[in-house]
Amino acid sequence: MSTTTTMTPIKHFINGVETAGSGDRSQPVYNPATGAVTATLRLANRADLDATVAAAKAAAEKWGDFSLARRTAVLFKFRELVAAHVDELAALVTAEHGKVISDAKGEIGRGLEVIEFACGIPTLLKGDYSDQVSTGIDVFSFREPLGVVAGITPFNFPVMVPLWMAPMAIATGNAFILKPSERDPSASMLLARLWKQAGLPDGVFQVLHGDKETVEGLLTHPDVDGISFVGSTPIARYVHETATRHGKRVQALGGAKNHAIIMPDADLDNAADHLAAAAFGSAGERCMAISVAVAVGEAAELLVKKVEERALAVKVKNGAEPDAEMGPVITPASKERIVRIVTEAEAAGAAMVVDGRDLVVPGHEEGFWVGPTVIDHVKTGMTAYTEEIFGPVLVVVRVEDLDEGIRLINANPYGNGTAIFTSSGANARKFQRSVTVGMVGINVPLPVPVAYHSFGGWKASLFGDKHIYGPEGVSFYTRGKVVTSRWPEPTHASGASYNFPSN
């Protein structure tokens, strides 16, 4: 493994200042395209965690009392700054994650949508008022911030997922602690600097780098009121169980095994284009990647041929190159796991249509490369079907009809996203009403909702009852308060009674 000669230290952002903290542990950060170590990441200890939470608690008490006008002024400024730094943010993402520049810019664009939605917080927080519910008595309700909330985010979207959380949490009056992935932490530090430049008070947005020790501390700390998490299903389940046991509100988004049904009446060129993009974009490291193509009846043979053509044409390069369409996977361990699962499928009798296991990118021989891979005749008992591969692998399962395809999807333990390609409105409507999945695409391969809806799956893809961002994001980061009010005239009798009042 090659290394660079100068290591850039990546610090925490605590109470408005970049600091190395008092922890004595660190770990390397890699460029997945070259295998080179590019930075050293400081890892927090318990003292760093306690200092961060204390600063957040103090900041939340003040920020929650800021007027909506002052909060939105910061959000509008932050939106301008993020838009002005898209190129810099994207370069950081590509250097540490490996995804191509255009894809990195795409995730920032989706994050900007959430900031824009959060800018409308004065309308989103409007309460209800009921006049004269009883003689001289009014009832009104409104929502207040939780206090201190934390976001634990994955490596695959180091800008977008933090922006799914932080703008909503901050707009609603909370202080937010971000614990980003250790694999690509630099973008989070730039976001912190932009929040400060936008005028956000110190302590309202902080970045604390760490590993399992830091996660455990956030889940159990008595002054942390809410946890937002995106990651694998086993960890999401653990986060939900641990944090709720410690009295916290939790939204924990887990893994996925997203299917796309392709009907014989579909435009197969259109379907193949979108399947290839959805399976191989970002090297398949998306919780909304299409990893299973469910080919119905006579659609199968021609569809597989068309997907094969597109897989072979994907330009796999260093993501910084302008014509790159797919970059490396995130770590050597990730590559080894993907190769193992593909090899097991082949040994179990699946048909290798396109094999990306031995891909070498000239000039980047030390990078973590897996090429686009297509496997046909996959059975539901194979690990290529049962496990979330999180790599550029599309498996094809063949079924006889739409009903069999729907049963296949509904039997899967995950329920994040799904899609159907068809020219039949009847098929589409039956599909959208029958699948037990949280997000559905109709001739759309990645049904990620826009910012004014909410993102979230069903079954083993979500733990907790609130989806992320959008209206449910507002609800998650706030709690309701109802006031029953009476202002009697001084000359009137109190009307007090030992009976339960009704009118």
MARGUPA-433234 format. One record per residue (C-alpha): residue number from 1; residue in three letters; chain; x, y, z. Coordinates in nm, 2 decimals. Example, Ala and Ser with C-alpha at 12.3 -4.5 7.8 and 13.67 -1.06 7.14 Angstrom:
BEGIN
SITE/1/ALA/A/1.23/-0.45/0.78
SITE/2/SER/A/1.37/-0.11/0.71
This chain:
BEGIN
SITE/1/MET/A/0.00/0.00/0.00
SITE/2/SER/A/0.15/0.33/-0.10
SITE/3/THR/A/0.14/0.63/0.13
SITE/4/THR/A/0.19/1.00/0.10
SITE/5/THR/A/0.49/1.18/0.26
SITE/6/THR/A/0.29/1.45/0.43
SITE/7/MET/A/-0.02/1.37/0.64
SITE/8/THR/A/-0.29/1.63/0.67
SITE/9/PRO/A/-0.44/1.61/1.02
SITE/10/ILE/A/-0.82/1.62/1.03
SITE/11/LYS/A/-0.95/1.76/1.36
SITE/12/HIS/A/-1.28/1.80/1.53
SITE/13/PHE/A/-1.50/2.11/1.51
SITE/14/ILE/A/-1.61/2.18/1.87
SITE/15/ASN/A/-1.78/2.50/1.99
SITE/16/GLY/A/-1.69/2.69/1.68
SITE/17/VAL/A/-1.32/2.59/1.68
SITE/18/GLU/A/-1.12/2.33/1.50
SITE/19/THR/A/-0.94/2.13/1.76
SITE/20/ALA/A/-0.74/1.81/1.79
SITE/21/GLY/A/-0.91/1.73/2.11
SITE/22/SER/A/-0.75/1.53/2.39
SITE/23/GLY/A/-0.79/1.18/2.24
SITE/24/ASP/A/-0.46/1.00/2.16
SITE/25/ARG/A/-0.60/0.78/1.89
SITE/26/SER/A/-0.60/0.84/1.52
SITE/27/GLN/A/-0.65/0.65/1.19
SITE/28/PRO/A/-0.56/0.70/0.83
SITE/29/VAL/A/-0.78/0.83/0.55
SITE/30/TYR/A/-0.73/0.68/0.20
SITE/31/ASN/A/-0.79/0.79/-0.15
SITE/32/PRO/A/-0.97/0.47/-0.28
SITE/33/ALA/A/-0.86/0.54/-0.64
SITE/34/THR/A/-0.49/0.52/-0.56
SITE/35/GLY/A/-0.47/0.34/-0.23
SITE/36/ALA/A/-0.26/0.63/-0.09
SITE/37/VAL/A/-0.30/0.76/0.27
SITE/38/THR/A/-0.40/1.12/0.24
SITE/39/ALA/A/-0.47/1.23/0.59
SITE/40/THR/A/-0.47/1.13/0.96
SITE/41/LEU/A/-0.81/1.15/1.14
SITE/42/ARG/A/-0.82/1.24/1.51
SITE/43/LEU/A/-1.06/1.02/1.71
SITE/44/ALA/A/-1.25/1.15/2.00
SITE/45/ASN/A/-1.22/1.02/2.36
SITE/46/ARG/A/-1.48/1.06/2.63
SITE/47/ALA/A/-1.36/1.40/2.74
SITE/48/ASP/A/-1.40/1.53/2.38
SITE/49/LEU/A/-1.75/1.38/2.37
SITE/50/ASP/A/-1.85/1.54/2.70
SITE/51/ALA/A/-1.71/1.88/2.59
SITE/52/THR/A/-1.90/1.86/2.27
SITE/53/VAL/A/-2.23/1.77/2.43
SITE/54/ALA/A/-2.19/2.04/2.70
SITE/55/ALA/A/-2.13/2.30/2.43
SITE/56/ALA/A/-2.43/2.18/2.24
SITE/57/LYS/A/-2.65/2.19/2.54
SITE/58/ALA/A/-2.56/2.54/2.63
SITE/59/ALA/A/-2.60/2.65/2.26
SITE/60/ALA/A/-2.94/2.48/2.23
SITE/61/GLU/A/-3.08/2.67/2.52
SITE/62/LYS/A/-3.00/3.00/2.34
SITE/63/TRP/A/-3.06/2.90/1.98
SITE/64/GLY/A/-3.41/2.76/2.06
SITE/65/ASP/A/-3.51/3.11/2.17
SITE/66/PHE/A/-3.38/3.28/1.85
SITE/67/SER/A/-3.66/3.42/1.64
SITE/68/LEU/A/-3.76/3.23/1.33
SITE/69/ALA/A/-3.65/3.53/1.13
SITE/70/ARG/A/-3.30/3.51/1.27
SITE/71/ARG/A/-3.28/3.13/1.22
SITE/72/THR/A/-3.40/3.16/0.85
SITE/73/ALA/A/-3.14/3.43/0.79
SITE/74/VAL/A/-2.87/3.19/0.88
SITE/75/LEU/A/-3.02/2.91/0.68
SITE/76/PHE/A/-3.05/3.13/0.36
SITE/77/LYS/A/-2.69/3.24/0.40
SITE/78/PHE/A/-2.57/2.88/0.46
SITE/79/ARG/A/-2.76/2.78/0.14
SITE/80/GLU/A/-2.57/3.05/-0.06
SITE/81/LEU/A/-2.24/2.93/0.08
SITE/82/VAL/A/-2.29/2.57/0.01
SITE/83/ALA/A/-2.39/2.65/-0.35
SITE/84/ALA/A/-2.08/2.86/-0.39
SITE/85/HIS/A/-1.86/2.58/-0.26
SITE/86/VAL/A/-2.00/2.29/-0.47
SITE/87/ASP/A/-1.67/2.24/-0.66
SITE/88/GLU/A/-1.47/2.23/-0.34
SITE/89/LEU/A/-1.71/2.00/-0.16
SITE/90/ALA/A/-1.73/1.76/-0.46
SITE/91/ALA/A/-1.35/1.74/-0.48
SITE/92/LEU/A/-1.32/1.64/-0.12
SITE/93/VAL/A/-1.59/1.37/-0.17
SITE/94/THR/A/-1.42/1.23/-0.47
SITE/95/ALA/A/-1.08/1.23/-0.31
SITE/96/GLU/A/-1.19/1.03/0.00
SITE/97/HIS/A/-1.50/0.84/-0.13
SITE/98/GLY/A/-1.40/0.77/-0.49
SITE/99/LYS/A/-1.72/0.86/-0.66
SITE/100/VAL/A/-1.70/1.06/-0.98
SITE/101/ILE/A/-1.71/1.44/-0.96
SITE/102/SER/A/-2.05/1.47/-1.14
SITE/103/ASP/A/-2.20/1.22/-0.89
SITE/104/ALA/A/-2.05/1.41/-0.59
SITE/105/LYS/A/-2.20/1.73/-0.73
SITE/106/GLY/A/-2.53/1.55/-0.76
SITE/107/GLU/A/-2.54/1.45/-0.39
SITE/108/ILE/A/-2.46/1.81/-0.29
SITE/109/GLY/A/-2.75/1.93/-0.51
SITE/110/ARG/A/-2.99/1.70/-0.33
SITE/111/GLY/A/-2.86/1.83/0.00
SITE/112/LEU/A/-2.92/2.19/-0.11
SITE/113/GLU/A/-3.29/2.09/-0.17
SITE/114/VAL/A/-3.32/2.01/0.20
SITE/115/ILE/A/-3.16/2.34/0.30
SITE/116/GLU/A/-3.41/2.52/0.08
SITE/117/PHE/A/-3.70/2.32/0.24
SITE/118/ALA/A/-3.56/2.41/0.59
SITE/119/CYS/A/-3.56/2.78/0.49
SITE/120/GLY/A/-3.94/2.76/0.50
SITE/121/ILE/A/-3.94/2.67/0.87
SITE/122/PRO/A/-4.17/2.96/0.98
SITE/123/THR/A/-4.45/2.80/0.78
SITE/124/LEU/A/-4.36/2.45/0.88
SITE/125/LEU/A/-4.37/2.53/1.25
SITE/126/LYS/A/-4.71/2.70/1.24
SITE/127/GLY/A/-4.94/2.56/1.51
SITE/128/ASP/A/-5.31/2.52/1.56
SITE/129/TYR/A/-5.56/2.74/1.75
SITE/130/SER/A/-5.91/2.66/1.87
SITE/131/ASP/A/-6.11/2.96/1.99
SITE/132/GLN/A/-6.38/2.92/2.26
SITE/133/VAL/A/-6.36/2.55/2.31
SITE/134/SER/A/-6.54/2.61/2.64
SITE/135/THR/A/-6.68/2.94/2.77
SITE/136/GLY/A/-6.38/3.18/2.78
SITE/137/ILE/A/-6.13/2.90/2.72
SITE/138/ASP/A/-5.90/2.87/2.41
SITE/139/VAL/A/-5.67/2.58/2.32
SITE/140/PHE/A/-5.36/2.62/2.10
SITE/141/SER/A/-5.07/2.39/2.01
SITE/142/PHE/A/-4.71/2.45/1.89
SITE/143/ARG/A/-4.39/2.25/1.86
SITE/144/GLU/A/-4.06/2.30/2.05
SITE/145/PRO/A/-3.71/2.17/1.98
SITE/146/LEU/A/-3.58/1.86/2.15
SITE/147/GLY/A/-3.25/2.02/2.25
SITE/148/VAL/A/-2.94/1.83/2.16
SITE/149/VAL/A/-2.95/1.59/1.87
SITE/150/ALA/A/-2.68/1.39/1.70
SITE/151/GLY/A/-2.64/1.26/1.34
SITE/152/ILE/A/-2.44/0.94/1.27
SITE/153/THR/A/-2.38/0.93/0.90
SITE/154/PRO/A/-2.24/0.68/0.65
SITE/155/PHE/A/-1.95/0.70/0.41
SITE/156/ASN/A/-2.15/0.68/0.09
SITE/157/PHE/A/-2.30/1.03/0.10
SITE/158/PRO/A/-2.07/1.24/0.31
SITE/159/VAL/A/-2.25/1.57/0.22
SITE/160/MET/A/-2.60/1.47/0.13
SITE/161/VAL/A/-2.69/1.26/0.44
SITE/162/PRO/A/-2.56/1.52/0.69
SITE/163/LEU/A/-2.77/1.78/0.50
SITE/164/TRP/A/-3.07/1.55/0.53
SITE/165/MET/A/-3.04/1.60/0.91
SITE/166/ALA/A/-2.86/1.92/1.02
SITE/167/PRO/A/-3.06/2.19/0.84
SITE/168/MET/A/-3.39/2.03/0.97
SITE/169/ALA/A/-3.25/2.00/1.32
SITE/170/ILE/A/-3.11/2.35/1.33
SITE/171/ALA/A/-3.41/2.52/1.17
SITE/172/THR/A/-3.63/2.37/1.43
SITE/173/GLY/A/-3.41/2.52/1.71
SITE/174/ASN/A/-3.18/2.23/1.81
SITE/175/ALA/A/-2.81/2.20/1.85
SITE/176/PHE/A/-2.67/1.93/1.62
SITE/177/ILE/A/-2.36/1.71/1.66
SITE/178/LEU/A/-2.24/1.53/1.35
SITE/179/LYS/A/-2.04/1.21/1.38
SITE/180/PRO/A/-1.94/1.14/1.02
SITE/181/SER/A/-1.79/0.83/0.87
SITE/182/GLU/A/-1.42/0.79/0.95
SITE/183/ARG/A/-1.36/0.70/0.59
SITE/184/ASP/A/-1.44/1.04/0.43
SITE/185/PRO/A/-1.45/1.30/0.70
SITE/186/SER/A/-1.32/1.62/0.52
SITE/187/ALA/A/-1.64/1.74/0.37
SITE/188/SER/A/-1.80/1.76/0.71
SITE/189/MET/A/-1.53/2.00/0.83
SITE/190/LEU/A/-1.60/2.23/0.53
SITE/191/LEU/A/-1.97/2.22/0.61
SITE/192/ALA/A/-1.89/2.32/0.97
SITE/193/ARG/A/-1.68/2.62/0.85
SITE/194/LEU/A/-1.97/2.72/0.62
SITE/195/TRP/A/-2.22/2.71/0.90
SITE/196/LYS/A/-2.00/2.93/1.11
SITE/197/GLN/A/-1.95/3.17/0.82
SITE/198/ALA/A/-2.33/3.19/0.78
SITE/199/GLY/A/-2.35/3.33/1.13
SITE/200/LEU/A/-2.46/3.02/1.32
SITE/201/PRO/A/-2.37/3.06/1.69
SITE/202/ASP/A/-2.09/2.84/1.82
SITE/203/GLY/A/-2.20/2.50/1.95
SITE/204/VAL/A/-2.51/2.47/1.73
SITE/205/PHE/A/-2.33/2.26/1.47
SITE/206/GLN/A/-2.03/2.06/1.57
SITE/207/VAL/A/-1.83/1.77/1.42
SITE/208/LEU/A/-1.70/1.50/1.64
SITE/209/HIS/A/-1.49/1.23/1.47
SITE/210/GLY/A/-1.48/0.88/1.62
SITE/211/ASP/A/-1.55/0.51/1.60
SITE/212/LYS/A/-1.77/0.27/1.79
SITE/213/GLU/A/-1.66/0.43/2.12
SITE/214/THR/A/-1.79/0.77/2.02
SITE/215/VAL/A/-2.11/0.62/1.87
SITE/216/GLU/A/-2.17/0.44/2.20
SITE/217/GLY/A/-2.12/0.76/2.39
SITE/218/LEU/A/-2.37/0.95/2.19
SITE/219/LEU/A/-2.63/0.68/2.22
SITE/220/THR/A/-2.60/0.67/2.60
SITE/221/HIS/A/-2.52/1.03/2.70
SITE/222/PRO/A/-2.79/1.17/2.92
SITE/223/ASP/A/-2.78/1.52/2.76
SITE/224/VAL/A/-2.84/1.39/2.40
SITE/225/ASP/A/-3.21/1.40/2.32
SITE/226/GLY/A/-3.23/1.25/1.98
SITE/227/ILE/A/-3.03/1.03/1.74
SITE/228/SER/A/-3.05/1.02/1.36
SITE/229/PHE/A/-2.86/0.73/1.19
SITE/230/VAL/A/-2.81/0.60/0.84
SITE/231/GLY/A/-2.61/0.28/0.79
SITE/232/SER/A/-2.64/-0.10/0.78
SITE/233/THR/A/-2.94/-0.28/0.92
SITE/234/PRO/A/-2.75/-0.46/1.20
SITE/235/ILE/A/-2.61/-0.13/1.33
SITE/236/ALA/A/-2.94/0.05/1.27
SITE/237/ARG/A/-3.11/-0.21/1.49
SITE/238/TYR/A/-2.84/-0.17/1.76
SITE/239/VAL/A/-2.86/0.21/1.75
SITE/240/HIS/A/-3.24/0.21/1.79
SITE/241/GLU/A/-3.24/-0.04/2.07
SITE/242/THR/A/-2.96/0.12/2.26
SITE/243/ALA/A/-3.07/0.48/2.22
SITE/244/THR/A/-3.44/0.42/2.30
SITE/245/ARG/A/-3.34/0.22/2.60
SITE/246/HIS/A/-3.16/0.54/2.72
SITE/247/GLY/A/-3.47/0.75/2.66
SITE/248/LYS/A/-3.38/0.91/2.33
SITE/249/ARG/A/-3.59/0.97/2.02
SITE/250/VAL/A/-3.44/0.77/1.73
SITE/251/GLN/A/-3.47/0.74/1.36
SITE/252/ALA/A/-3.24/0.47/1.23
SITE/253/LEU/A/-3.23/0.40/0.86
SITE/254/GLY/A/-3.08/0.06/0.77
SITE/255/GLY/A/-2.99/-0.14/0.46
SITE/256/ALA/A/-3.16/-0.23/0.14
SITE/257/LYS/A/-3.20/-0.49/-0.13
SITE/258/ASN/A/-3.38/-0.28/-0.40
SITE/259/HIS/A/-3.56/-0.47/-0.68
SITE/260/ALA/A/-3.68/-0.34/-1.01
SITE/261/ILE/A/-3.94/-0.53/-1.20
SITE/262/ILE/A/-3.91/-0.51/-1.58
SITE/263/MET/A/-4.23/-0.61/-1.76
SITE/264/PRO/A/-4.23/-0.74/-2.12
SITE/265/ASP/A/-4.43/-0.42/-2.22
SITE/266/ALA/A/-4.15/-0.19/-2.10
SITE/267/ASP/A/-3.92/0.02/-2.32
SITE/268/LEU/A/-3.63/-0.22/-2.27
SITE/269/ASP/A/-3.37/0.03/-2.39
SITE/270/ASN/A/-3.49/0.29/-2.14
SITE/271/ALA/A/-3.51/0.02/-1.86
SITE/272/ALA/A/-3.15/-0.10/-1.94
SITE/273/ASP/A/-3.01/0.25/-1.94
SITE/274/HIS/A/-3.17/0.32/-1.60
SITE/275/LEU/A/-3.08/-0.02/-1.45
SITE/276/ALA/A/-2.71/0.02/-1.54
SITE/277/ALA/A/-2.70/0.37/-1.40
SITE/278/ALA/A/-2.88/0.27/-1.08
SITE/279/ALA/A/-2.67/-0.04/-1.03
SITE/280/PHE/A/-2.32/0.09/-1.12
SITE/281/GLY/A/-2.35/0.46/-1.03
SITE/282/SER/A/-2.14/0.54/-0.72
SITE/283/ALA/A/-2.00/0.19/-0.76
SITE/284/GLY/A/-2.33/0.06/-0.63
SITE/285/GLU/A/-2.26/0.21/-0.29
SITE/286/ARG/A/-2.60/0.35/-0.24
SITE/287/CYS/A/-2.89/0.24/-0.02
SITE/288/MET/A/-3.11/0.32/-0.31
SITE/289/ALA/A/-2.91/0.13/-0.57
SITE/290/ILE/A/-3.10/-0.12/-0.78
SITE/291/SER/A/-2.93/-0.44/-0.71
SITE/292/VAL/A/-3.19/-0.69/-0.83
SITE/293/ALA/A/-3.35/-0.69/-1.17
SITE/294/VAL/A/-3.66/-0.89/-1.17
SITE/295/ALA/A/-3.71/-0.99/-1.53
SITE/296/VAL/A/-4.07/-1.09/-1.62
SITE/297/GLY/A/-4.13/-1.36/-1.88
SITE/298/GLU/A/-4.01/-1.29/-2.23
SITE/299/ALA/A/-3.84/-0.96/-2.12
SITE/300/ALA/A/-3.55/-1.15/-1.97
SITE/301/GLU/A/-3.33/-1.26/-2.26
SITE/302/LEU/A/-3.33/-0.92/-2.44
SITE/303/LEU/A/-3.30/-0.72/-2.12
SITE/304/VAL/A/-2.99/-0.91/-2.00
SITE/305/LYS/A/-2.83/-0.86/-2.34
SITE/306/LYS/A/-2.90/-0.48/-2.33
SITE/307/VAL/A/-2.77/-0.45/-1.97
SITE/308/GLU/A/-2.46/-0.64/-2.06
SITE/309/GLU/A/-2.38/-0.40/-2.34
SITE/310/ARG/A/-2.42/-0.10/-2.10
SITE/311/ALA/A/-2.21/-0.26/-1.83
SITE/312/LEU/A/-1.92/-0.33/-2.06
SITE/313/ALA/A/-1.93/0.03/-2.18
SITE/314/VAL/A/-1.91/0.20/-1.83
SITE/315/LYS/A/-1.60/0.41/-1.80
SITE/316/VAL/A/-1.43/0.31/-1.48
SITE/317/LYS/A/-1.16/0.56/-1.38
SITE/318/ASN/A/-1.03/0.79/-1.11
SITE/319/GLY/A/-1.34/0.99/-1.02
SITE/320/ALA/A/-1.15/1.31/-1.07
SITE/321/GLU/A/-1.12/1.25/-1.44
SITE/322/PRO/A/-1.39/1.45/-1.63
SITE/323/ASP/A/-1.52/1.15/-1.84
SITE/324/ALA/A/-1.53/0.90/-1.55
SITE/325/GLU/A/-1.86/0.73/-1.50
SITE/326/MET/A/-1.77/0.50/-1.21
SITE/327/GLY/A/-1.49/0.50/-0.95
SITE/328/PRO/A/-1.35/0.25/-0.70
SITE/329/VAL/A/-1.52/0.10/-0.39
SITE/330/ILE/A/-1.44/0.25/-0.06
SITE/331/THR/A/-1.19/0.00/0.10
SITE/332/PRO/A/-0.99/-0.32/0.03
SITE/333/ALA/A/-1.22/-0.50/0.27
SITE/334/SER/A/-1.53/-0.39/0.07
SITE/335/LYS/A/-1.37/-0.51/-0.25
SITE/336/GLU/A/-1.29/-0.85/-0.09
SITE/337/ARG/A/-1.64/-0.89/0.03
SITE/338/ILE/A/-1.79/-0.81/-0.31
SITE/339/VAL/A/-1.56/-1.05/-0.48
SITE/340/ARG/A/-1.64/-1.32/-0.23
SITE/341/ILE/A/-2.02/-1.29/-0.28
SITE/342/VAL/A/-1.99/-1.29/-0.66
SITE/343/THR/A/-1.76/-1.60/-0.65
SITE/344/GLU/A/-2.02/-1.78/-0.43
SITE/345/ALA/A/-2.29/-1.70/-0.68
SITE/346/GLU/A/-2.09/-1.84/-0.96
SITE/347/ALA/A/-2.01/-2.15/-0.77
SITE/348/ALA/A/-2.38/-2.20/-0.68
SITE/349/GLY/A/-2.47/-2.21/-1.05
SITE/350/ALA/A/-2.55/-1.85/-1.14
SITE/351/ALA/A/-2.44/-1.73/-1.49
SITE/352/MET/A/-2.17/-1.47/-1.51
SITE/353/VAL/A/-2.27/-1.22/-1.78
SITE/354/VAL/A/-2.02/-0.94/-1.70
SITE/355/ASP/A/-1.74/-1.01/-1.45
SITE/356/GLY/A/-1.57/-0.72/-1.29
SITE/357/ARG/A/-1.37/-0.90/-1.02
SITE/358/ASP/A/-1.03/-0.87/-1.18
SITE/359/LEU/A/-1.06/-0.51/-1.31
SITE/360/VAL/A/-0.73/-0.32/-1.32
SITE/361/VAL/A/-0.73/0.06/-1.39
SITE/362/PRO/A/-0.39/0.15/-1.56
SITE/363/GLY/A/-0.20/0.39/-1.34
SITE/364/HIS/A/-0.41/0.31/-1.04
SITE/365/GLU/A/-0.31/-0.05/-0.97
SITE/366/GLU/A/-0.32/0.01/-0.59
SITE/367/GLY/A/-0.68/0.14/-0.60
SITE/368/PHE/A/-0.98/-0.05/-0.47
SITE/369/TRP/A/-1.14/-0.15/-0.80
SITE/370/VAL/A/-1.44/-0.37/-0.89
SITE/371/GLY/A/-1.59/-0.34/-1.23
SITE/372/PRO/A/-1.96/-0.35/-1.33
SITE/373/THR/A/-2.08/-0.70/-1.27
SITE/374/VAL/A/-2.40/-0.87/-1.40
SITE/375/ILE/A/-2.51/-1.21/-1.28
SITE/376/ASP/A/-2.81/-1.39/-1.44
SITE/377/HIS/A/-3.02/-1.68/-1.32
SITE/378/VAL/A/-2.97/-1.59/-0.95
SITE/379/LYS/A/-3.18/-1.79/-0.70
SITE/380/THR/A/-3.32/-1.64/-0.38
SITE/381/GLY/A/-3.11/-1.86/-0.16
SITE/382/MET/A/-2.78/-1.73/-0.29
SITE/383/THR/A/-2.58/-1.48/-0.09
SITE/384/ALA/A/-2.58/-1.25/-0.39
SITE/385/TYR/A/-2.95/-1.22/-0.34
SITE/386/THR/A/-2.98/-1.24/0.04
SITE/387/GLU/A/-2.70/-0.99/0.13
SITE/388/GLU/A/-2.68/-0.62/0.06
SITE/389/ILE/A/-2.37/-0.63/-0.16
SITE/390/PHE/A/-2.31/-0.25/-0.16
SITE/391/GLY/A/-2.10/-0.28/-0.48
SITE/392/PRO/A/-2.14/-0.25/-0.86
SITE/393/VAL/A/-2.33/-0.58/-0.89
SITE/394/LEU/A/-2.66/-0.63/-1.06
SITE/395/VAL/A/-2.82/-0.97/-1.01
SITE/396/VAL/A/-3.10/-1.09/-1.24
SITE/397/VAL/A/-3.39/-1.30/-1.11
SITE/398/ARG/A/-3.64/-1.44/-1.36
SITE/399/VAL/A/-4.01/-1.47/-1.28
SITE/400/GLU/A/-4.32/-1.57/-1.48
SITE/401/ASP/A/-4.55/-1.27/-1.41
SITE/402/LEU/A/-4.60/-0.95/-1.21
SITE/403/ASP/A/-4.77/-1.14/-0.92
SITE/404/GLU/A/-4.47/-1.36/-0.87
SITE/405/GLY/A/-4.24/-1.05/-0.89
SITE/406/ILE/A/-4.45/-0.88/-0.62
SITE/407/ARG/A/-4.44/-1.18/-0.40
SITE/408/LEU/A/-4.06/-1.20/-0.44
SITE/409/ILE/A/-4.02/-0.84/-0.33
SITE/410/ASN/A/-4.26/-0.87/-0.04
SITE/411/ALA/A/-4.08/-1.18/0.09
SITE/412/ASN/A/-3.75/-0.99/0.12
SITE/413/PRO/A/-3.67/-0.86/0.47
SITE/414/TYR/A/-3.58/-0.52/0.34
SITE/415/GLY/A/-3.83/-0.26/0.22
SITE/416/ASN/A/-3.63/0.06/0.13
SITE/417/GLY/A/-3.69/0.13/-0.24
SITE/418/THR/A/-3.83/-0.05/-0.55
SITE/419/ALA/A/-3.93/0.02/-0.91
SITE/420/ILE/A/-4.13/-0.11/-1.20
SITE/421/PHE/A/-4.06/-0.05/-1.57
SITE/422/THR/A/-4.38/-0.08/-1.77
SITE/423/SER/A/-4.60/0.09/-2.02
SITE/424/SER/A/-4.92/-0.03/-1.85
SITE/425/GLY/A/-5.09/0.20/-1.60
SITE/426/ALA/A/-5.28/-0.10/-1.46
SITE/427/ASN/A/-4.96/-0.29/-1.39
SITE/428/ALA/A/-4.80/0.02/-1.23
SITE/429/ARG/A/-5.10/0.09/-1.01
SITE/430/LYS/A/-5.12/-0.27/-0.89
SITE/431/PHE/A/-4.75/-0.26/-0.81
SITE/432/GLN/A/-4.75/0.06/-0.62
SITE/433/ARG/A/-5.04/-0.06/-0.40
SITE/434/SER/A/-4.92/-0.41/-0.34
SITE/435/VAL/A/-4.55/-0.38/-0.26
SITE/436/THR/A/-4.45/-0.36/0.11
SITE/437/VAL/A/-4.18/-0.10/0.04
SITE/438/GLY/A/-4.15/0.26/0.16
SITE/439/MET/A/-4.04/0.43/-0.17
SITE/440/VAL/A/-4.16/0.33/-0.51
SITE/441/GLY/A/-4.05/0.43/-0.86
SITE/442/ILE/A/-4.26/0.39/-1.17
SITE/443/ASN/A/-4.02/0.40/-1.47
SITE/444/VAL/A/-3.79/0.58/-1.22
SITE/445/PRO/A/-3.50/0.37/-1.09
SITE/446/LEU/A/-3.40/0.57/-0.78
SITE/447/PRO/A/-3.72/0.68/-0.61
SITE/448/VAL/A/-3.55/0.92/-0.37
SITE/449/PRO/A/-3.82/1.17/-0.27
SITE/450/VAL/A/-3.78/1.54/-0.31
SITE/451/ALA/A/-3.71/1.74/0.00
SITE/452/TYR/A/-4.07/1.84/0.07
SITE/453/HIS/A/-4.16/1.47/0.10
SITE/454/SER/A/-3.98/1.24/0.34
SITE/455/PHE/A/-3.73/0.96/0.28
SITE/456/GLY/A/-3.76/0.62/0.45
SITE/457/GLY/A/-3.82/0.25/0.40
SITE/458/TRP/A/-4.02/-0.02/0.57
SITE/459/LYS/A/-3.94/-0.35/0.74
SITE/460/ALA/A/-3.57/-0.40/0.81
SITE/461/SER/A/-3.48/-0.07/0.63
SITE/462/LEU/A/-3.61/0.16/0.91
SITE/463/PHE/A/-3.61/0.14/1.29
SITE/464/GLY/A/-3.83/0.41/1.45
SITE/465/ASP/A/-4.15/0.56/1.33
SITE/466/LYS/A/-4.03/0.88/1.16
SITE/467/HIS/A/-3.88/0.91/0.81
SITE/468/ILE/A/-3.60/1.15/0.75
SITE/469/TYR/A/-3.62/1.52/0.63
SITE/470/GLY/A/-3.94/1.67/0.48
SITE/471/PRO/A/-4.25/1.70/0.71
SITE/472/GLU/A/-4.16/1.40/0.91
SITE/473/GLY/A/-3.82/1.55/0.97
SITE/474/VAL/A/-3.98/1.86/1.13
SITE/475/SER/A/-4.19/1.63/1.35
SITE/476/PHE/A/-3.89/1.42/1.45
SITE/477/TYR/A/-3.68/1.71/1.57
SITE/478/THR/A/-3.96/1.88/1.76
SITE/479/ARG/A/-4.22/1.78/2.02
SITE/480/GLY/A/-4.57/1.91/2.06
SITE/481/LYS/A/-4.71/2.13/2.34
SITE/482/VAL/A/-5.08/2.21/2.39
SITE/483/VAL/A/-5.19/2.50/2.60
SITE/484/THR/A/-5.54/2.54/2.74
SITE/485/SER/A/-5.58/2.91/2.83
SITE/486/ARG/A/-5.84/3.11/3.02
SITE/487/TRP/A/-5.83/3.48/3.10
SITE/488/PRO/A/-6.15/3.55/3.32
SITE/489/GLU/A/-6.27/3.90/3.38
SITE/490/PRO/A/-6.18/4.00/3.74
SITE/491/THR/A/-6.55/4.06/3.82
SITE/492/HIS/A/-6.66/3.71/3.72
SITE/493/ALA/A/-6.68/3.41/3.94
SITE/494/SER/A/-6.40/3.16/3.89
SITE/495/GLY/A/-6.64/2.89/3.78
SITE/496/ALA/A/-6.42/2.63/3.96
SITE/497/SER/A/-6.58/2.29/4.01
SITE/498/TYR/A/-6.50/1.96/4.16
SITE/499/ASN/A/-6.65/1.80/3.86
SITE/500/PHE/A/-6.44/1.73/3.54
SITE/501/PRO/A/-6.51/2.04/3.33
SITE/502/SER/A/-6.68/2.00/2.99
SITE/503/ASN/A/-6.84/2.33/2.90
